[in-house]
């Protein structure tokens, strides 16, 4: 098939066919040594349709190449399932972004109430780490599981909900200090175990507001607290404290956010 007939049969432009040729993804059956004209085999039409359809689903060319190169059904299924999972994740991110924008642009959105709280020193079991912002979700899930297991195995008595400490650098530099902790009853000294440490968090004064809903909209509450502190308080050094009051942290739940301020 000459390139015109092949283009008509596959709905791929000459530009796309040249691009896939350069990448080794869809090489012509023959290339005329004098004219440079490309000819394609009839059996390449199905591969071309696969490439076009997978590209319409934004599948990376490297993955498409692996799909075309394998004859193993299980490997093909694994590659396709992996891409579909990535698409589902992007769709969820898009839905979250739409939700956040609707909240931000709503003319009747509820005002955020910011209060001043004084938090006494708090005995906790805690895991501290230095992490990349891009790995926050994976780190959070694994660390929460490890911390909960340590609370059970040490026999500590929890005295409050799970909390997190997030340094400014984690957002500013996209990597920084982070911690998850579980408040426990005072008076019992728990031995350190693995990454889990026993500490007493120092007392702190916080500007506090509560976020309810999906994680996508928590940024609006952070913004309102930041504006409140800039207008009415003096920010103090130290990490932001989050307390996960209900639901799933990072999901659809209730989170209390505490911004450190001076007394």
ChimeraX attribute file (.defattr): number of C-alpha atoms within 10 A of each C-alpha:
attribute: neighborCount
match mode: 1-to-1
recipient: residues
	/A:1	17
	/A:2	13
	/A:3	17
	/A:4	14
	/A:5	12
	/A:6	22
	/A:7	18
	/A:8	10
	/A:9	15
	/A:10	18
	/A:11	14
	/A:12	17
	/A:13	14
	/A:14	14
	/A:15	9
	/A:16	14
	/A:17	20
	/A:18	15
	/A:19	14
	/A:20	18
	/A:21	14
	/A:22	11
	/A:23	13
	/A:24	11
	/A:25	20
	/A:26	20
	/A:27	19
	/A:28	20
	/A:29	13
	/A:30	14
	/A:31	13
	/A:32	9
	/A:33	8
	/A:34	6
	/A:35	7
	/A:36	9
	/A:37	12
	/A:38	21
	/A:39	18
	/A:40	19
	/A:41	13
	/A:42	11
	/A:43	9
	/A:44	17
	/A:45	17
	/A:46	12
	/A:47	16
	/A:48	21
	/A:49	15
	/A:50	16
	/A:51	23
	/A:52	18
	/A:53	12
	/A:54	17
	/A:55	13
	/A:56	9
	/A:57	12
	/A:58	11
	/A:59	19
	/A:60	11
	/A:61	15
	/A:62	10
	/A:63	16
	/A:64	20
	/A:65	16
	/A:66	14
	/A:67	21
	/A:68	14
	/A:69	11
	/A:70	11
	/A:71	10
	/A:72	9
	/A:73	10
	/A:74	10
	/A:75	13
	/A:76	18
	/A:77	12
	/A:78	12
	/A:79	16
	/A:80	17
	/A:81	12
	/A:82	13
	/A:83	18
	/A:84	14
	/A:85	11
	/A:86	13
	/A:87	15
	/A:88	12
	/A:89	12
	/A:90	12
	/A:91	12
	/A:92	12
	/A:93	13
	/A:94	13
	/A:95	13
	/A:96	16
	/A:97	14
	/A:98	14
	/A:99	14
	/A:100	18
	/A:101	14
	/A:102	13
	/A:103	16
	/A:104	14
	/A:105	9
	/A:106	9
	/A:107	8
	/A:108	8
	/A:109	10
	/A:110	8
	/A:111	8
	/A:112	16
	/A:113	12
	/A:114	19
	/A:115	13
	/A:116	16
	/A:117	16
	/A:118	14
	/A:119	13
	/A:120	11
	/A:121	12
	/A:122	19
	/A:123	22
	/A:124	27
	/A:125	27
	/A:126	28
	/A:127	21
	/A:128	16
	/A:129	14
	/A:130	12
	/A:131	16
	/A:132	16
	/A:133	18
	/A:134	11
	/A:135	11
	/A:136	13
	/A:137	12
	/A:138	9
	/A:139	15
	/A:140	17
	/A:141	12
	/A:142	10
	/A:143	21
	/A:144	21
	/A:145	10
	/A:146	15
	/A:147	21
	/A:148	15
	/A:149	11
	/A:150	20
	/A:151	20
	/A:152	11
	/A:153	10
	/A:154	13
	/A:155	9
	/A:156	19
	/A:157	14
	/A:158	18
	/A:159	14
	/A:160	16
	/A:161	13
	/A:162	21
	/A:163	22
	/A:164	22
	/A:165	19
	/A:166	17
	/A:167	18
	/A:168	17
	/A:169	14
	/A:170	19
	/A:171	12
	/A:172	10
	/A:173	10
	/A:174	13
	/A:175	18
	/A:176	17
	/A:177	17
	/A:178	24
	/A:179	20
	/A:180	23
	/A:181	27
	/A:182	25
	/A:183	23
	/A:184	21
	/A:185	14
	/A:186	14
	/A:187	7
	/A:188	10
	/A:189	11
	/A:190	16
	/A:191	11
	/A:192	14
	/A:193	12
	/A:194	9
	/A:195	13
	/A:196	20
	/A:197	18
	/A:198	19
	/A:199	18
	/A:200	15
	/A:201	16
	/A:202	10
	/A:203	11
	/A:204	20
	/A:205	17
	/A:206	24
	/A:207	22
	/A:208	21
	/A:209	21
	/A:210	21
	/A:211	21
	/A:212	16
	/A:213	14
	/A:214	18
	/A:215	18
	/A:216	20
	/A:217	21
	/A:218	18
	/A:219	13
	/A:220	16
	/A:221	21
	/A:222	19
	/A:223	12
	/A:224	16
	/A:225	23
	/A:226	16
	/A:227	12
	/A:228	17
	/A:229	19
	/A:230	11
	/A:231	9
	/A:232	8
	/A:233	16
	/A:234	13
	/A:235	16
	/A:236	15
	/A:237	12
	/A:238	14
	/A:239	19
	/A:240	17
	/A:241	21
	/A:242	21
	/A:243	21
	/A:244	21
	/A:245	18
	/A:246	14
	/A:247	14
	/A:248	13
	/A:249	22
	/A:250	17
	/A:251	11
	/A:252	16
	/A:253	16
	/A:254	21
	/A:255	23
	/A:256	17
	/A:257	24
	/A:258	26
	/A:259	24
	/A:260	24
	/A:261	19
	/A:262	12
	/A:263	12
